[in-house]
Amino acid sequence: MSFEQNVGGTDRLLRAVLAVALTLLAVSALRKRNYTTLLVATAGAVGVGFNAVTCFCGLNEALGIDTTEE
């Protein structure tokens, strides 16, 4: 699968930090057996982490936003 990059620079870094924070929240929710929070935090971490790793965001594409530095 090939995606045109539309996430870059500071935006990418913030998404990576958010993915780590959501992962920590998911681990905490798992320990507390709060499965709703676990599910939402895990889904968010996977989505934002995907954005950070691939430099592609479907919402950015739909809205015509490009944060890559040219």
Number of C-alpha atoms within 10 A of each C-alpha: 2 6 10 10 15 22 24 20 12 12 15 22 14 14 22 19 15 17 24 16 14 22 20 16 18 24 16 14 18 15 11 11 11 12 13 12 17 22 14 13 21 20 16 17 24 15 14 22 21 16 22 23 13 16 20 22 20 12 10 13 14 8 8 9 13 14 15 15 9 4
